[in-house]
Amino acid sequence: PMFRVPLRIGLIGLVLSAAALAGPDVPDRHIEEALVAAGGNRAELERVLEHFRSGGDGEKLLAARFLIAHMPGHGYVRTVLRDKQGRVIRYDPLAYPDFKAALGALDALEKEHGELEFGRDDVVYDVETLKADFLIGHVDRAFEAWRGAPTRWRVGFEAFLEYVLPHRGSQEPVEDWITPLRARFGDLWSEHSEPAQVAAAVRKQIQNQVRFNERYYLHPTDQGFSEMLKSGQGRCEDLTNLDTFAMRSVAIAVAADYTPYWGHRDNNHAWTVML
């Protein structure tokens, strides 16, 4: 079934190649490119930069510059099912009781319309839509998590930028997940002495909130944080994002890894790795 779903490249989200930027700061030209790409949203991003510039916290200003420089090209991708002529075919796998029924319905549609394929419908780009208040709040909460971690186990600043700071995990709708997760898990460092213990405590609490459901193989649009909590189910990319959000809320540095195909079956997989 996974042959029907286009592969997503770069699950880590906002991380570029280490060679793309020199050191934790970014050249002004990268900032300007992002501001130009923002179009009518430029003033919101400029307000973020001015807020941290006037605030006197050099690390937060660098973090804001890092986020904004890496934003172009990233966003919420919505997918649809199309035939070979590009026409949209209405199909909702979640309307069926199980994967077998959902797949049977898809097969019936292919008999009627010919070969079908999931593909990109549109993209809600971060650089064009994210508001200053959201970005400022996210940066502040990320630093609260990072600076609140024990010095002995706190990752370095560059690792923080790449593996703790990012506001998205993949191509899901952007929303404030860090505030509720900080409220839920923020005290765990006072109860445990090592990162692995904190990570295990987080996973113990979230592992049953969102469970794997095969129907989401046929739902390639990534779920947002609140959507996952409401549905209580998803595919491995969704579960990976939830784990990523929860770990970042306590400054555990994580990234998403994946395999496009297993050697023995027509399936793929995604999971988190801890630095």
N, C-alpha and C positions, 0 to 999 in steps of 0.2 A: 504493500500500500504506500510506503514512503516514496516510491518512485514518482508518485503523483505530486509530491510536495517539493517545490524548488528549494535548493540548499541556500542557507544564509551564510554569507561570508563575514567573518569578524564578529563573533559573538561577544567579545569583550566590550564592544560598544564604542566608547570614546577614546580608546587607546590607539595612538598611531605608532608607527615604527619608532624605535628609540633613536634612530638616525634622523628622524624628521625634525626634531627640535634639539637644540644644544642646551643642556642643563635644564633646570626647572622653569626658567623663564622662557618666553617665546618672543621672537622678533616682532617689532611693531607692524611689519607688513602682514603677518598672519592675523593680527588683530584687525587691521583695516580690511583685509579680505573677508573676514567674518562679518564685520559691520556692513560692508557693501552687500553681502549675501542676505543680510537681515532685511533689507528693503525698508518697508514701513515700520519694522520693529526695531530699527537701529537705536532709537532714543532709549528704549528699555535696556538694551545691552550697555549703552554708554552710561546710563544711570547706575548700573551695577559697578562698572569700573570706577566711576566717580565716588560712589559710596565707600568703596574699600580704599581708594586713594586718599580720601580725606579722613578716613578712620585711623590711619597711622599704623595699621597692622600689615607689615610688609608681606608676610606669608599669605595672608588672606587675599591680598591684591594679586600676588603671583598665582594663587589658586584660581581666582576669578579669570585672570588672563588665560590660564591653561584651559579652563572649561570653554570659554568663548572661542579661543583659537581652534579648538577641536570640534566645534559644533557643526560646521557646514557639512552637509551630506547625511547627517544623522536625523532620524525622526521616527514617527509612528507610521508603520507601513500597514495599510489595509489591503487584504487580498480578496479576490473573487474567483469564481470558476468561469472559464471561458471556453467556447468552442474554437475550432480552427479558423473561423472567420472573425474571431475577436468578440463575438457576442456574449454578453453576460448570461449565464445560466443560473437561475435561482436554486440554491441548495444550502440547507442548514443541517449539518450532521448532528447537532445537539437536539434536533427535533425527534430523533429516533431513540429507542430504549437502550440500544447497545451498539457496539462497533459492527457486528455482523449485519444488523438491519441498516445501519447508515451506509455501509459499503454496498449492500444490495441495492439501495436507492441510487447510489452513485453509478453503479453498473447499469441500472435501468435507464438513467439519463444518458449514458454513453451510447446505449443501443438506439436511443431516440435521436440524439444530436451528433453522434460521431465522437471521435476522441476529444476528451476534455482535459483541461490543465488548469491548476491553480496558478495565478499570477498576480502581480502588483496591480492594485486598482489606483490608489493614490498614496501620497506621503504627506504627513503633517510635519513639516520641518521644524526642528527645535529653534534654529536660528531666526526663523520668521515668526515664532509664536510664543516662546517662553518669556514671561514677564519678570521684571526686576525683583519684585517682592519674593517670587518663588526662588529665584537663583540666589538672592542674598540670604534667604532663610536656609536654603540647602547648604550653602557654604558654611554658614555659622554652625549649623547642627553637625556637619561633618568634622569641623574643627573641634567642636565640643567633644565628639566621640574620640577623636585622635589624641587630643591633649589630655583627655581624661583617662586614657589607658596608662598602665604602669610604664614608667620610663624604660625599664628593663626590656619590655616586650613591644614597645612602640616602634612601628616600622619607620624607616627614614622618610624624609619629606618627598623625595621623588617617587618612592613606592606609594606613599599616601596619595599623591596626585593621580596616579594611574589606577590604583586598586582599592581605594577607599572613597575618594572624592566623587567619582562620576555619578550623575543623577539618574542614569538609565542603565539597564542591563543588556538590552538587545534592541528590538524595534517595537517595544510595547508603548502604549500611551503613557505620557509623562504625568506623574502626580507626586504629591508629597507623601512618600512612604517613610522617610527618615524620622519625622516627628513622632508618629505613633510607635514606631519600632524603638526609638530612643526611650520613650516613656515605658515601654514594656521590658526592654533588655538593658537599659543603661546602668543598672546597679550590679550587673553580673560580675564586673571586675572586682568588686568588693567581696564577692563570695567565692571566687576561684583565683588561683595564682598563676595559671599558664594559659596561653591562647587556645591550646587544644581543649582544655577543660571548658573555657568559655564557649567555644564553638560547639562542643558536645551538648552543653546546656541549652544553647539556642536551638539546635536541631531537635532536641528532645521535645521542645515546646511547639515547633512548627511542622514537624514531620507528618502529623496526622491532620493538619488543617487543610492542606491541599493534596489530594491523592491523584496518582496517575490514572488516567482514563483513556482507553484506546480511541474513543470517538474523536479526541482532540488531534489524532493523526490527520484527520480530515478537516481540521480547523487551524490552518497555518497562520492566521493572524494572532500574534502574541497577545496574551491577556495583560492588562494592567494590574497593579497591586490590589486595588479594591475589588476588581472584577474576579481575581483569583479567590480572594477570601469569600466572596459571595457565592461563586460557583462551587468552591471546595474541590475542584478537580482541574486537570490540565495535562499537557504532554510534558516531556522532559525539559523542553526549553522554558516552559512556564515555571516548573519546579526549580530549575536552575536559577531563574531570575529571583524567585522568592528567597531562596537560600542566599543569593548574592546580596539582596537588600538587607536581610537580617544580619549577615556577617558585617557588612559595612557600617551598620548602625552602632556596632560596638568596636569599630576600627580594626576588625580582622581583615587583613588584606587578601582578597580573593579575586579570581578571574574565572571566566567560563572557558572550558575546553570542550572539544567535541570530536567525534569521528563521523565523516560523511557516510561511510558504509562499514558494516562489520564484514569480516572475511567469509562468514558462513551463512549470512542471511541478508534479505533485502530490507535492511533497516539502518537507522542511524541513532546517535545518542548524544546527549549533552550533559555536562555535570560541572560542578565547581571544583576548583583546586585552590588550596590555601598556601599563601607564600610562606 
